Amino acid sequence: MTTAVVLFTSDLRLSDHPPLRAALRAADEVVPLFVQDPGVRAAGFEAPNRRAFLADCLASLDAGLRKRGGRLVVRSGPVVRETAAVAAECGAAEVHLAAGVTRYAHHREEGLRTALEKDGVELHVHDAVVTAVAPGTVVPSGGSDHFAVFTPYFRRWSDVHLREPLGAPRKVRVPAEVRSEELPRRADVPDVSPDVPKGGEDAGRRLFQRWRREDMAGYEDDHDDLPGDGTSRLSPFLHFGALSPAELVHLARERGGAGAEAFVRQLAWRDFHYQVLAARPASAEKDYRTRHDAWRSPKQAEADVTAWKEGRTGYPIVDAAMRQLRAEGWMHNRARLLTASFLAKTLYVDWRVGARHFLDLLVDGDLVNNQMNWQWVAGTGTDTRPHRVLNPLVQAKRFDPQGDYVRRYVPELREVAGRRVHEPWKLPAEQRAGLDYPEPIVDLDEGLKRFKQARGRE
């Protein structure tokens, strides 16, 4: 009886799972393994909202395996030690896992390869599991190892032939003697935001099918509409790998139309960031393209940063977005752009401060996309217009014209009529007095002037 181990990481699903299918082909029995690694917690990436969603994903994965005669094996401890121990316990000849792009993922793979080779166990690392197109699959002509601009990347990405999605296996036999800890439970996670959605492959597939049926057609026109919220909200499921990006591309292309094409483009943006960070892993913390910024010191910016985090900046569209983040562990993409621009450019605060706060709360707090999107907005990343500043009033009037998004998340302003909700400081004094809403913490013109001076644009 031959045995293989599948180490699940950011690929918590059964459908379209190349490592699992390869292990099932190679062995009579398979150990589906998830390791609760203290290294993730030590690195600061185990935020409560993601822990809660992860618990749902693991429960869904275990339930799917049990329907097929198997179960999920959970262990706690350093991932290399625990994986090697499980392989030894069941006499596995192979371990399969999905390739990652972060430094942590690379160190994990290197450690596993070294430890397993000592025991005569072969490690198989599978590409294009957490992305639709693996980093390094398409590269520019001329010798560069990655694309630094999205549009030419997208043209080449679009020409790549994606593998056909794999169905979920019908049966998974797991050795009875392999010990497992109890699965983590959402109910045991403290400090979870009140409106964090339910995770797991089944929930993700239901959400996608409903959105594909009802809203995908309008995505091209509606994806920036803040109150309408025509986005798919699939990013948490993609972050945990409960859905396959390659399968989503296939299903969207089958549907066709401008909305489907716009959705596929967003999946390509995700892959674009993965290939950037794979080539430049230091960009998780350091400027991809330095602008030699002399960011305001923590002491100088402390009050402004606190107001930004709490949604008390005096700019309703910014505050609504920050409160949505705190309540749901999620934020509309347009809102992410304008709140990031407000912090990094209007307040001139180091983008890493904002990126860290987002990682503390986002269910989809993906190190790759979070950091690279923050760098894009801050002008230190791949944006071809690094000095652009998003004016929150212009953004509000364009993407929340009647103020419905603001009223949804800023209850102090729910009684303010029409567009005046975006500029409450223009209300008559007697109305303003009863709002319990702050004055703006910065004048937009002054913030713009400070940014331009700092970047040498004035």
Salt bridges, closest charged atoms under 4 A:
ASP11 OD2 - HIS17 NE2 2.97
ASP16 OD1 - ARG163 NH1 2.30
GLU46 OE1 - ARG41 NE 2.44
ASP56 OD2 - ARG186 NH2 2.68
ASP62 OD2 - ARG66 NE 2.84
GLU82 OE1 - ARG75 NH1 3.87
GLU82 OE2 - ARG81 NH2 2.80
GLU89 OE1 - ARG75 NH2 2.78
GLU94 OE1 - HIS96 NE2 2.78
GLU94 OE2 - HIS124 NE2 3.74
GLU122 OE1 - HIS124 NE2 3.81
ASP145 OD1 - HIS146 ND1 2.81
ASP145 OD2 - ARG280 NH1 2.97
ASP188 OD1 - ARG185 NH2 2.85
GLU214 OE2 - ARG213 NH2 3.69
ASP224 OD2 - HIS223 NE2 3.55
ASP224 OD1 - ARG334 NE 3.30
ASP229 OD2 - ARG233 NH2 2.80
GLU247 OE2 - ARG205 NH2 2.95
GLU254 OE1 - ARG212 NH2 3.92
ASP287 OD1 - ARG352 NH2 3.74
ASP293 OD1 - ARG455 NE 2.79
ASP304 OD2 - ARG296 NH1 3.08
GLU328 OE1 - ARG233 NH1 3.15
ASP350 OD1 - ARG352 NE 2.92
ASP360 OD1 - ARG356 NH2 3.20
ASP364 OD2 - ARG336 NH2 2.78
ASP366 OD2 - HIS239 ND1 3.61
ASP383 OD1 - ARG388 NH2 2.72
ASP400 OD2 - HIS422 NE2 3.87
ASP404 OD1 - ARG407 NH1 3.47
GLU412 OE2 - ARG312 NH1 3.11
GLU412 OE1 - ARG323 NH1 2.78
GLU423 OE1 - LYS397 NZ 3.13
GLU423 OE2 - LYS426 NZ 3.07
GLU439 OE2 - ARG432 NH2 2.86
